């Protein structure tokens, strides 16, 4: 082959590379960073971010393990590529610390000012009058990049693209209720208000706790708006993936994003399976599940163990007392849950958790569910199930509880105003579980119920704890009033009702 033919072939290949680099983030990354090692994980991340750039996805969450290359793509190459494609659309780039956001900003600015970028997007470069790493602009266009940490100075700046790269620095921050609330308040009152209509948000993070920013967003009413890609370090079986996604509030039935076989590593060129197993042994099961598999679960609080709940197939029919206790969400249609727990106590003082209804319902929907549930309970047990509705603090809580009681006219329904700490109110039921005296009827609600109670006092949510503790306390009050001989008998054989 002659040199001229080789030159023409090289020129054609170079042109093809530039076209690919102008039309895809993967091509752009490989063109501006020739030594970047692209694996199938990175290709899929790039493909998804391409849809963000094209305006087809406006809310994206990416969960992947540490040190797998997600920040290079989403916090360095994406901003540069976005400004090349959309030089009039500004960006806000954030992280847990301003120094990290500014480091990513500096690298993105270097890409925009590089020769490879100028060949791809001629005439687009930084303004000489505005090149600070905290804020730099595209000369002659409206586009700019503002970099800040959580709580940093972004007020006054609007954006068509907002990137949040790991809002928590470490486990200590994520486990701090005060800091977690600070991040949430920053999202609601500062970051979210900076994103323009039709703008996009990309949240990339290693999961830490079930109450981290991603966890809270996935419990919001508009959670379905988010496209979520969860990449575990080692692929799960389909059952494990479905169970984990159900726990996280994600869609079930979806295969591993990369179609991997179970136990296959995410990025073999970066971390082999053997190395991942060494990491798992070093960090422990809880950190592994959160950081590397993307499934944060609450720490078991030590007050109650999951193994204490014994499953049975059917409800006891001859129980002298049954109570359905409703713990209502403090904020309707928001992140909190409403839970209704039906509990019975037998003549032998055996406690059975029979049924749990739980959901994030607005007031009208919650009332519909409560009435529907009361009718279903009556079909099973006649009008013997005592309904107790929690009265929330304040005059609004009193009015709401009274409205519920009026709605439940014809049923034995009462209101209850609980007092004291949540953990203290749960203690009597914990005591019964500790002597293996609490049973649970098999049902699809079992896992979520036991997870929440076993996490006390480290729970993100207390609705099922409060409803179960309230149901047990009221049932014991009724039993002591209506059948004191049962309690006396139990005391004689040393089964404590408390």
N, C-alpha and C positions, 0 to 999 in steps of 0.2 A: 504494500500500500504506500503511495507517494506521500511526501510531507504535506503537499497541498490538500490531499484528501483527508489526512489526519487533522490538519488545521480546521478544515470545514466541519469534520465530525466533532472535534473538541468544541468549536464555536456553537454547534447545534446543541450539544450536551449542556454547555454553559447557559445557553438561552433557556433550555428546558428547566434547568435548576432554578434560574431566576423566576421563571413563570410559576413554578411550584412554590417558591419561597414567597412570592407575592400573594398567593391564593390559599395558603394553608399555614397554620402555626407550626406544624411539624417541619415543613419545608423551610420556613423562616428560621426556626431554631437551628436546624442543621446547617443552614447557609451562613448564619451569623456566628455560630458556635460549632465549628467543624468537628471538634473532638467530643461533642455531646453524644452519649451512648443512648440511643433510642431503643427501647424495648416495647413489646406490645402494650404494656401499661401506659407508657408515655404517648404512644400513638393514639390510644383511645382518649386520653385526657386532652390531647391536642385536637382531636376530631370534635370532642364535645365543646371545647373552648371556641372552636371555629363557629359553632352554632350561636355562641354568645356574641361573637363579633358580627355575625350576619343578622342579629336581631331575632333569632328563632328561639332562644332561651334567654329569659330575663332574670331567673333566680336559679343559681346553681350551687350545690354543696358537693365538695370533694373530700372524702375521708380516706386517708391512706397512712401507712406507718411512717415513723420518722426516717429521714435520710434516704428517701426513695426518689427524690428529684422533682417533687411537686412544686416547690417554691420557685425553682428556676424557671419552670414553665409559666406558672400563674402570676408570679410577682415581678419577674424580670422580663422575660420574652413577650408575654401577653401585652403588658402596657406599651412596649415599644412597637409591637406589631399593630396594636389597636390604633396608635397615633399615626402610623404609616398609612393604614387603611381609612381611618376616620380622624383626620387632623383637626377637625373642628369640635370634637367631642372630648371634653376634659375627663380626667381620671382622679379619683381619690384612692390612695394606696395606704393601707393601715396594717399594723401588727400590734403585738402586746407592748412593744416599746418603740418609742420614736427613733431610737438609734438603728433598730432593725429595719423599720420602714424606710429610713433614709439610706441605709446601705443598699436595699433593693432599688430604691429610686436612683441612686448614683450609678448602679450597674445598668439600669434601663436607659439612663441618659447617655452612658457611654455607647450603648448599642445604637441609639438614634444618631449619635455623632460619628459613628464608624463608617468606613468606606463601603462595607457590604450593604449597610442600610441605604446609603446615598445612591448605590447602583440600583437598588430595588425601588426606592421612592425618591426620585430626583426632586430637588427643590424643597424637601421637607427636612428641617433640622431645627435645633433649639435656637431660641432667641438669644442674642448676645447680651441683651439687657435683662434677661431673667433666666439665670442658670443655677440658682441656689438649689441644693439637694432637697430642701423642704418644699420648694415650689419652683418648677421650671416650665417654660412655655415653648410652644412651637411658633417660630417666627412667621408672621404674616397670616396666622390662623388663630382660631379661638381655642384650640386644644392646649392643655396644660396638664401637669401632674403635680398633685399635692400629696406629700407624705407625712404621716403623723402616727403616733401611738394611740392606744385606747385612751380616750379622755384628752387627746391632744387637740391642737388648734385647727379644726376644719370648718368651724362655723364661719359663714360668709362665703364659702366656696361651694359651688354646685358641681355635679358630675353626671355624665352619662354612663360611666362605669365605676363601680365601687368594689374594691378588692379588700377582703379581710383575710389576712394570712396569720393563722394561729393567734387568737386574741388572748390566750393564756400562755404564760411562759413556762409554768411547771405545775406539778401536782398540788403544791401548797396553795397557789393562787386559785386553781380550779376547785379545791376543797373548801376554800373560804367562802362562806355564805355571803359575807359583806362584799368581797371582791366580785363574786359571781353576779350579785345584784348590781354592782357598779357597771360591769360590762353590759348587762341587760339594759340598764337605764341609758347608757351611752348609745346603744343600738337604737332604742326607741326614740330618744329625744334629740340625738345629735346626728349619728351616721345616717339613719334611715331618712331623715328630713333633708339630707343633702343630695339625695338621688333624684334626678329629674324624671318626669313622666316619660315612660317608654325606656327608661334607663335600666341597666343591668347590675346585679350584685353577684359576686363570686365569693363564696366563703370556703376557704380551704383550711383544713385543720386536722390535727391529731385529736381524737376524742379523749377526754379526760374523765368527765363525770356525766351522769345522766342529766344534770342541771346546767351543763355548760351552754354556751350560746346556741349551738346547733340543737341540743336537746330541747331547749325552750322554744325555739322557732318551730320545731316539728310537732309541738303541742298547741300551736296557735291555730285559730280557725282557718287561716289561709295556707296551712302547711302543704296542701296539695299543689300549690303554685310552684313549689321548689322541685327541680330536678336533682335527684340525689344519686351520687355514685359512691358506693362504699366498697373499698378494695382491701380485704383482709390480707395480712402478710402471707398466711397460708390459707388456701382455698378450703371452704367448708363443704360438707355434704349438703345435698339439697334440703334435707330435713333441718339440719342445723341452721342453714341460711334462712329458711322460712321462720324457724323459731326465733332467731335473733332479729330478723326484720320485723316480726310481729311485736316483739318487745320494744323495738325502737320506734314503732309507729310507721314503718315503711311497708311497701307493697310486698306481698308474699307471692311465691310461684315464679319469681324471676331468678334465672340462673346466674352463676358467677359472671360478672361483666366481661371477663376475658374467656369464658368457656373452659376454665381450668378443671382438671380432675381434682378431687379432694386431696389436701395436703401438698398441693403444688405451690411453690414459692411465687411471689408476685414479680420480683425483678431478679432473676437468677444471676445476671451479670454484676449486680450490686450485693445481694445477700443470698447465699446458698441456703438450702433447707437445713443443713447441718449447723450453719451459723445462727439461723433463726431459732433453732432448738436450743442452742447455747444461750441466746438472749432470753428466751422464755424461762429457762432455768434460773437465770440471774435476776430477772426483774420480778418474778412471781406471777401467779395466775391472774390476779386482779389487774395488775398493770399490763400484762400481756393481752388480756381480753379488751381493755380499753384502748391502749396505745397502738397495738399491733393488729388487732382484729376489728377494731372500731365498734365494740359493743360494751360501753361502760355500764356496769351494774353497781347498785349500791353496796357499800360495805356492810356485811352482816354486823348488826350492832351488838350482838352477844346477849340481848335480853331474851331472845326466842330463837329456837332452831327449827329449820324447815322440817327436819325429821320428826318433830313432835306432833305434826298433824297426820292423823291416820285416816286414810281414805276408805269410804264405804260406798256401796252401790246405790242405796235408797235412803230416803228420809225415814226416821222413826215415826210410826203412825200414832203411837199412844202417848206422846210427850204431853205433859200437863200444861206447858206454856211455850208459846212461840211469839217472837217479836221480830218485826221488820223495822230496822232503824235507818233513817235517812240522814246522811251527812251531806249538806248542800254546799255547792261551790260558793266560795266567797265572792267571786266575780263571774257573772254569767257569761257563757259563751267565750270564756277566756282560757288561760292555761290550766286552771284548776278543774278538778273532777267533782261530780256528785256521785255518791255511792249509797246504795241501799242494801244492807246485809240482813238476811233472814236467818235467825238462830233459834234453836230449840234446846230446852233442858229437860231431860227425862226424869222419871221417878227415882232413878239411881244417881241423879245429878250429872249424868253424862251430857256433855255439851256437844252440839252438832251445828256446824256452819252449813246451812242447807243451800243457800243461793246468794249470789251477789249480782246486782245490777249496777253498772258503772258507765259513766259517759260524760262528755263535755257538752252540756246542753244549755241552750238559752232558756229563760224562765218559762216560756209557754211550752217548749218541748219537754222540759223537766217535769212540769205538772202533768203533761199527757202521759209520760212514762210512769210517774208515781201512781196515777189512777189506773192505768193499764196493769201495773204490777199488783196493785191491791185486788183487782178483779181476778187475776190469775191465781193469787194466793187463796182467795175465797173459794175458787173452784176446787182446789186441792184439799183445803182443810175447813171449809165452811167459814163462818165469820169469827174464827177464833184467833186469827193472827193479829196481835196488837201492833198497831202502826205508831211509830214515834218519829216525829219530825224535829230535827234540830232547830232551835231558835238562835239565829246569829245575833251578835251584839248590835245594840242600837235600836232605835224605833223602827227603822226599815226592816231589820231582822224579825222583830215582833210582828209587824204587819204581814210580812211574807209568810211566817209560820201560821198565823191565824187564817190567812187566805187558803193555805194548803189544807188546814183542818176543815174549813168550810167546804172545800172541794171534795173532801173525803167523807162527807156526810153519809151516815149509814154504816160506816166502818168504825171499829174501835180505835180511833185515831187521837193522839195526844201530842202536845209539843213538849220539848225538853230544852232547857237552857243549861248546857254543861258548864262546869266551873273547874278550875284547877288546871295544872299542866297536862298536856296530851299524854305524856309517858305515864303519869300517875293514873290517869283514867284507864289506860290500857293494862295496868298491872294485874288486876284481878283475873283477866282472861289469860294473861301470860302465866300466872300461877297455875291455872288449870291445865294449860298446855304442857307445863313443866312436869306434871305428874301423869302425862299421857292420857288426859281425860277430855281432850278436844278432838272431835272427829270432823270429817269434811266429806260431803257428798261429791262424788266425781262430777266434774263439769269443766267446760272450756275456760272458766274464770279462775280455776285453781292456781295456776302458776303465778299470775299477776298478783293474786291475793296473798299467797304465801311469800312471794318476793318482798312485797311491801311490809308485811308484818315482821319478817325476819331481818329487815334492814333497820328497824327501830333501834335507837333514836336518830339514825342517820338518813331518814327518809327524805326524798324530794317531795313526796306527797303523803298526806295523812288521812285522806278521805276514807279508805277502807279500814285503817286502824281505828279511826274515830267511830265509824259506824259499827264495827265489830265490838269494840269496847263498850259503846253505848247500848248495843243490843244485849250484851251479857249482863250489864249492870241493871238494866230495866227488867230483864227476865228474872233475875234473882230477887228483885224487889217484889215482883208479882208473886213469885213462888213462895216467898216467905210470908206473904199476906194470905194467899189462898191455900197453900198446902204446907203449913209450918211443920207438920209431922214428917214431911220428907226431909226437911233441913235437919230436924232433930235426929232422925235416923242416920243421916249421913255423918253427923257429928259424932254419933256413938261409934261408927265404924271408921272414924278418922279420915273422912273425905271432906276436905274443907270446901265450902261453897265460895270462898273468897280468894 
